[in-house]
Amino acid sequence: MKRNLQTFLVYLLGFLLLWEWLRPVEQLTQTDHIEMFVIFILLSFAVAFLKLKRIWQIIVKIWFILFSVHMFHYDTGFFQLGWLTSFLSDLTTNISVIFAFNWMGITNELRTLLFFTLLWLMVYLVNYWLLNRKRIFIFFFMTLIYITVLDTFTLYNASTAIVRTVVVGFAVMGMLTYYRILDKEEVSADSILTHKWMRPLVLMIAFSVIVGIMAPKFEPIWPDPVPYLKAAGNKGGEDANGKGVSKVGYGSDDTQLGGPFIGDDSTVFKTEAKQKNYWKVETKDHYTGKGWIPSTSTTVTVDGDDVIPVLSIPSTVQTREESARLFLFMDYEHLIYPAGIQRVQFERSYTLEIDSPKEKISIFGFNSKPIAPDAYTVEYKIPRYEASDLRETSVVDPGQIDPGFLAQYTQLPENLPERIKELAVSITERETNWFDKAKAIERYFSGSEFRYDQKDVAVPGENDDYVDQFLFDTKVGYCDNFSTSMSVLLRTLGIPTRWVKGYTGGEFQEFSEGDTSKSIYEITNNNAHSWVEVYFPNQGWVPFEPTKGFTNDVSISFTNPDGTPAAVETTAQPAPKPQQNQEKVSTSPTAENQSFSFNGIWLEIKIFFNNNWKMILFVSAIVVGAAGLLYRSRGRWIPNLYLLQFRLRKKDENIGKAYLILLEQLERYGLKRNENQTLRSYARYIDTFFESREMSKLTDRYEEYLYHQKLPEGSWKDSHELWENLIKKTIA
Amino acid sequence: MAREQMNPTIEKILINIEKVMIGKRNVAELSLIALLAEGHVLLEDVPGVGKTMMVRALAKSVNANFRRIQFTPDLLPSDVTGISIYNPKEMEFEFRPGPLMGNIILADEINRTSPKTQSALLEGMEEASVTIDGVTHRLHKPFFVMATQNPIEYEGTYPLPEAQLDRFLLKMKMGYPEVEEEIEVLNRAQRVPPIEDLYPVIDLEGLIALQKEIKEVYVDDTIKRYIVDIVNQTRRFAGVYLGASPRGSIALMKAAQAYAFMYGRDYVLPDDIQYLAPFVLSHRIILKSEAKFEGITAEEIVNRVIMRIPVPVQRLVK
């Protein structure tokens, strides 16, 4: 390549691209004097552009490297060559270090030298790609990967670097493509041609960059990979401190609630049981204003077969025994259990450690190592509460509730805004007992001002209270918002509550094969949930479900004051009815808000597609298949059409159209004419193929028509016969 | 093109030439094309391959008078064109015509003479006239020059300037005969030279009539477009310093007309163009020195150009 402006630009762009590799180095490693390395690659490109003799190029580069090494590591003057001998001896000692694989023992001098050598190689490579191969895509692509990986996994912020790289990369690729085409087409470049190429190139790059910068950017669909991968390493679900987008699932850190999360339908466990019920993992009792923490922690260890000392249902409550078998798909070293848990049966003997007040039950193997079991059976009690019993409690009776216990479960942060309590009072002013108050608050959240959403959920600011923000500002949230708010509202009224985490009942899968009375339910990460338990003296912890669109299957029978059952009302639907899953819940409230017609139409289209997609798919598959068949067999049926079309024609000039059709048909048949092949030589080729003279005869006619603009009168009759024979040969 | 019916007159001339020349039909054809298209031929070849024989046979076939100029370094322009000499009897200058005043002229080893003499010949070829002492003398008609150039000797030669090369309609090489042909040459050499037995096929008037007829050969617009595309592409080709000029386009068209006529057609085909383009265009292209060093020849460039330009197979849409 000549030494002109274009070559200069190519070199410059190559330098800029290589520079992008050095920029993060400065920030991420403690490399000083990065400018010297930049100058070095600049110098290397400069001597290459100036086409110095190779020996001079090497001398200049070596001199620069020595100069830099001296500048970095030695204090004496450059021309007092004593530093050079110590540098050389340093290098020789390093060689032994290298052979000992003692990588940490390499001195900085050698590192500097090696880095320079690496850069030298890189410049050589980039030069080779630019000038000899005239291809830079691989290097450009590697640069992009390098930058994006650094941006993702390190502190380096590549938001401008990516723009720079794309601009430079596209520019240099565009230019190189031009030179490559020139070479291939063996056309010598002139300035008009160059301008014709370069102007649109510049415009296109400018346009795409501007569009890229101006265009609205969607939030990432995937979570930030680093916290996500870390979380995956910690057996999933650990929330990343509530910052960013977290993934739905069970997590143990609830100190910072709020923020959006995304769905995850990976299976946590399957259960074989007679009915669905909520599954608990742990409860929390201390509200901080931002989230929940356990107030204390004491552990009790029991053998695997013992009755588990988690007492949420006292003996005064009517219960029935039930058991369910769980098959775990994730390695959780804690139990997932129904509220009335009695016993657990493992396949081996494990010990259980119950952490109270969290009521989180961890599982340990024989050598006291945490164990994640594959399956186990839980025996549990299903309570049947009497509304009349629940309604008995309306004030705190110190004889029934321990003051310490009461204080623990009515704890509230000191700076809790007063208006929360005012709201609680106004909701419950008509009610007298705890149960009706709790039901009133539970009902309050089903009001239309509250909306269930997983994405558009705020994180409370420094001075915000999580509950306050939800109740008064956003009113948009998911289970954590609803359950925490209900819990806090009740606590302001002096009613003891605790916050429960676990899973909803999941999705019905199939009827159990062995025991027909049982069904298989699948619980995924999307079923992770939180709710509220309210303490009633003599009745224990009764679950409530404030979250909009969710129901908990807790049966409470409402009886008349005289004791005869008047109406049995359960707070939940009967068990077989499949529970709404979260996804449906999240869409239904938004659908209510879509009042404008466009969305309505869109919804209708969607519904239509949803209802008829099988039909649509089937019909379009048939249409596509038929079209494909027609296209594939076009060599057979199209010529027949043409045969019909030309049969009735009489004019001699028809040969013009007919001959071109024949050319097309022959090409479809597989006898391709090269563009530079004359009709005559092509005709000879066709005739040797078909072993006839027809094509040559017809071509003579066509040549006369085309190159002579004359035709013998009445020639169409013969030509048509020749033409028809040839077409038929291609169909046969 | 074997199945094509050749023009009978021309076929007779070719048969005549073949009586004395064994093989080399294409060289005879091309020479005849140049003669019919009123152009001139540059033969680049070593001595002794039968150039003179062929030209003489050609001259005899058309009953033209044949002259031969052997170019040497000391040849003067007047030795070619003729000179005015004072005639003491008549007391005035009298024009003595030079060898250029013939119909068919063999200019042997044209690169051995000085540029001055060369240009006298080339001017004559271009203008069809020579000017001596202010008097313009028209040359005979038809006028056909076959110049030869020795490609192996470079010492003491004056290569023709590139700009003057395109005065020649065609440039070609003769080449050695095949083994069988050369044996036949030996056989014939034992007998009387057969050139004496040749009879003219047509006379000069007939030849001029043929030349006129050839101008009537129809060249369709698609063909003209094809010619121009080819010539244009030689100008833009990498490795080409200077492409063929519009004169090249004209030459290609004329040669193609003659060729079509020779094969009994009154219209030109792309096949004619493809066949003739290397002979018509290669000496009109000046290569860059890089290309020369790479060993690329002008013929190769022309062939590559032809490979690239699509043949017209449809009528032009107007």
HADDOCK unambig.tbl for C-alpha pairs under 7 A between the chains (distance, minus, plus):
assign (segid A and resid 186 and name CA) (segid B and resid 237 and name CA) 5.60 0.50 0.50
assign (segid A and resid 186 and name CA) (segid B and resid 238 and name CA) 4.45 0.50 0.50
assign (segid A and resid 187 and name CA) (segid B and resid 236 and name CA) 5.59 0.50 0.50
assign (segid A and resid 187 and name CA) (segid B and resid 237 and name CA) 4.71 0.50 0.50
assign (segid A and resid 187 and name CA) (segid B and resid 238 and name CA) 4.46 0.50 0.50
assign (segid A and resid 188 and name CA) (segid B and resid 236 and name CA) 6.22 0.50 0.50
assign (segid A and resid 188 and name CA) (segid B and resid 237 and name CA) 6.20 0.50 0.50
assign (segid A and resid 188 and name CA) (segid B and resid 238 and name CA) 4.63 0.50 0.50
assign (segid A and resid 675 and name CA) (segid B and resid 310 and name CA) 4.63 0.50 0.50
assign (segid A and resid 675 and name CA) (segid B and resid 311 and name CA) 6.10 0.50 0.50
assign (segid A and resid 676 and name CA) (segid B and resid 306 and name CA) 6.81 0.50 0.50
assign (segid A and resid 676 and name CA) (segid B and resid 307 and name CA) 5.41 0.50 0.50
assign (segid A and resid 676 and name CA) (segid B and resid 308 and name CA) 6.42 0.50 0.50
assign (segid A and resid 676 and name CA) (segid B and resid 309 and name CA) 5.98 0.50 0.50
assign (segid A and resid 676 and name CA) (segid B and resid 310 and name CA) 4.63 0.50 0.50
assign (segid A and resid 676 and name CA) (segid B and resid 311 and name CA) 5.21 0.50 0.50
assign (segid A and resid 677 and name CA) (segid B and resid 311 and name CA) 6.49 0.50 0.50
assign (segid A and resid 678 and name CA) (segid B and resid 270 and name CA) 6.41 0.50 0.50
assign (segid A and resid 678 and name CA) (segid B and resid 271 and name CA) 6.12 0.50 0.50
assign (segid A and resid 678 and name CA) (segid B and resid 311 and name CA) 6.03 0.50 0.50
assign (segid A and resid 706 and name CA) (segid B and resid 314 and name CA) 6.79 0.50 0.50
assign (segid A and resid 706 and name CA) (segid B and resid 315 and name CA) 5.98 0.50 0.50
assign (segid A and resid 707 and name CA) (segid B and resid 220 and name CA) 5.27 0.50 0.50
assign (segid A and resid 707 and name CA) (segid B and resid 267 and name CA) 6.71 0.50 0.50
assign (segid A and resid 707 and name CA) (segid B and resid 268 and name CA) 6.83 0.50 0.50
assign (segid A and resid 707 and name CA) (segid B and resid 269 and name CA) 6.60 0.50 0.50
assign (segid A and resid 708 and name CA) (segid B and resid 218 and name CA) 6.62 0.50 0.50
assign (segid A and resid 708 and name CA) (segid B and resid 220 and name CA) 6.26 0.50 0.50
assign (segid A and resid 708 and name CA) (segid B and resid 267 and name CA) 5.69 0.50 0.50
